[in-house]
Amino acid sequence: MLGRLFFLCSLLALSGQVAALTIYKYVDKNGVVTYSDQAAPGAQVFVFNDRMVERLDNQVKLETKKHEAGETLLIRNDLYAPVEIELKLEQVDNAIGAPDKPIRWVLPPRSNIRLATLTAQDPSKPLRYKPKLRYALGDPRLQPSIHRYPLPWRGGPFRQTQGAGGTYSHFTPKGRYAVDIAMPEGTPIVAARGGVVVKTENQQSGRGNNPAGNFVRILHDDGTMGVYLHLMKGSVAVREGQRVATGHLLARSGNTGNSTGPHLHFVVQRNVGLAVESIPFNFAQPVNSLPNFAVGGE
């Protein structure tokens, strides 16, 4: 198993240098999984889709309140982070008060706001409209500060298997500046920067239904967010809404989600305007050196 992991890690590192690398996945009769850059009978091309799937539908909601004067449209944000929203009304008929242009707003954490009140032009006929709501975590008005991140784990040293711009999986807007660090399952994962825990997932086993696996998302004071992916099931030790300092234990590393082997996927993101994307960042020391266990504060 260890040999296969090292081989896979080398493939991941190579994939950051060679754009056309194809990796094959082969499962033998005993269920043992092998990854290789060489095609073999029964092998399938392995497609890696390392992206986050965060369901916010139950935490960012458009609510309609009907009353004698008509209908009031409200947005509710139940998250522990600001959310940028855009509401557009289409196919409007028999409505007074409908905005001509999309309404954009940034809702503070745990808040709600009235966006529009519509009344019927002809009270004998119903109001008709089709709302379209878009939203993204974070406040795009904030500008990232310069920050050097301590290594977000204890132990090691470990090896980076894929860096920024890696063509194996780090080529999407959400992950183009991410790093993958191969490490044994159960390695303590700590906060590389202080902030508020805004989203977690803790109950996924194996590949599950979320490519990110179990994860922790932390909102920093400058509006950026640090995200720690592929964590061990049941190991997340923080809760949403909790404020943590640099070096605080978050979870244990794992091999969950769309992961080809035990590793930590770490990325820094921000809202760039109704879209969350990764941004460049620097660690405070080389990845293949032991972390500073004396880090503290923010």
Number of C-alpha atoms within 10 A of each C-alpha: 9 8 8 14 18 14 14 21 23 14 20 23 19 17 22 20 15 12 11 9 14 16 21 17 19 19 13 10 7 6 8 9 13 17 21 18 14 10 15 11 6 10 17 14 14 15 13 14 15 23 19 17 11 11 9 15 9 11 13 24 16 19 13 14 10 12 9 6 11 17 17 16 17 16 20 20 24 19 21 21 25 22 25 23 22 15 21 17 17 15 8 15 15 17 20 15 11 19 16 10 9 15 14 16 16 19 23 19 17 15 16 17 14 13 16 15 19 20 19 18 15 11 12 8 11 14 18 15 16 11 13 12 17 13 21 21 27 27 24 21 13 14 13 16 10 9 12 13 16 23 26 23 28 17 15 15 14 16 17 21 21 26 24 20 17 25 21 25 21 24 16 17 14 20 26 20 22 25 20 23 20 22 22 20 17 16 20 19 24 22 27 27 27 20 24 21 24 21 21 20 22 18 16 20 18 17 17 14 13 20 19 27 30 30 30 24 23 29 26 21 15 15 22 25 27 22 24 26 30 33 35 25 22 14 20 21 13 17 16 17 16 12 16 22 17 18 24 22 19 24 26 23 30 29 26 28 25 22 21 19 19 23 26 28 24 21 24 24 26 26 23 18 16 18 17 20 20 23 21 11 16 13 13 14 14 14 17 13 13 15 19 16 12 6 15 15 10 15
